[in-house]
Amino acid sequence: MEVKKNVERVPRTFNFDIKLKDVETNGEEVEVTYYYTVQYENNAGHIRMEGVLVTKEKEEMVRSIQSEWKKTKTLPPAYAEMILSAITYGGGSNGTLLATVVNLPPPLMPPRIQIGKEQ
């Protein structure tokens, strides 16, 4: 885990990136190792974290995960959504604590609100 602020002014925007480093399976357990990075505008600062998520999945899903990862280094879409949501939540939560220490904005992405027609 690393957090660094390079300038005194507080940056307004940031980008974040999630990279999956490795996926391993053991029986029903799936272990996903990942990197979570937040880069603030104009190289004003960054937050870098490496983590591991462990889930318990049904045998069919484990086989699908193994196959997809081995062939393409990606995850099945339904599983990927769950994993990326968990990484984003954890990165935002832990990143907020780290950002506070060095006076960077919290790396939280507010949900997009859409207003629909009344039915």
Secondary structure, DSSP 8 states (H G I E B T S, - for coil): -EEEE-SSS--S-EEEEEEEEEEEEETTEEEEEEEEEEEEGGG-EEEEEEEEEEEE--HHHHHHHHHHHHHHS---HHHHHHHHHHHHHHHHHHHHHHHHHTT----------------
